[in-house]
Amino acid sequence: MRRGLAFIMILMLLLGLSGCAGKQEPAGDSTSIVVGFSQLGAESSWRIANTASMEQAAKEAGYGLMMENANQKQEKQIDAIRSFIAYRVDVIVFSPIVETGWDNVLTEAKQAGIPVILMDRMIETQDDSLYTAYIGADFYAEGRRAGEYLVRKADATGAEHLNIVEICGTTDSTPMRDRQRGFMDVIGADPRFTVIASISGDFLRSKGEECMTDLLARFGADGIDVLYSHNDSMTLGALDVMEKAGVRPGRDILVISVDGEAEAVRALKDGRINCIVQCTPALGGSVMALVQGLVNNRSIPRVSHPVEAVFSDFDDLTDPALEGF
Ligand code: AHR
């Protein structure tokens, strides 16, 4: 994606500025560098594209990648990090499934002198020294963008009151918490909007289907004006259920989603989704740039966010750059 590439270039520039500006450094002895990567699962197209991005970028950088997929289990992520410590990898990268419960294992990594990069999701800790850097989306900004789209749509259509249902991502994960908080900070005080239900779909398409079935049974199609879903996989599941029930998504129910996977982008172009807040999975190149900074003993940015956009029915959707992943 062009935006992903732009982000990588900006990050490379930042790394250069924060360290030895103007000098081209070697990648260290890249053949002997090993990155331990704990991926949290394969719950969505986003996650699958993110894993592929990490594998590709490690290959291009010439780094060995020890990857463990935790299949949505925090215990498995903790075990994977312990195995990376035992192997004495050079850098640990991990995408924490939830925010809490990492202090012990990260203390062990710190005591072993192995730097940790958090990729995609944050942790909650009193001890900021347990990780060196975070790289991933600004989920709070994404939630705000979803809310801002809704306000703009309500203004444009003159809607007086809208009932919103929210299908959330994994409980206590960073994107779930921050996409909800950002959205509510924009629409919460506006009397035109009421969130009538907020339920967890765990970022899974199958659970998106289950959630929408439940929501239609509880409120009926006439009782729901807006679906705000925290990712495209759940949204696509919800769309299937709506259509089977004779409801026209995008028309009878306004649909706001997050990510930008190809199938969802097609649904946006077909008018079945009204708005997609972009969340890019193409983080691998930027992660490897941070690893390179660490192995060359340069200072690296503590927090990096990719540049992300919003695509909606207010835009020209024929833009060929809008293809999804
Ligand atoms: O943490 C990023 C989120 O996780 C993506 O939006 C979602 O699709 C994924 O499962």
Boltz pocket constraint, residues with backbone or C-beta under 6 A from the ligand:
constraints:
  - pocket:
      binder: B
      contacts: [[A, 43], [A, 44], [A, 45], [A, 46], [A, 47], [A, 120], [A, 121], [A, 175], [A, 203], [A, 230], [A, 231], [A, 232], [A, 233], [A, 258], [A, 259], [A, 279]]
      max_distance: 6.0
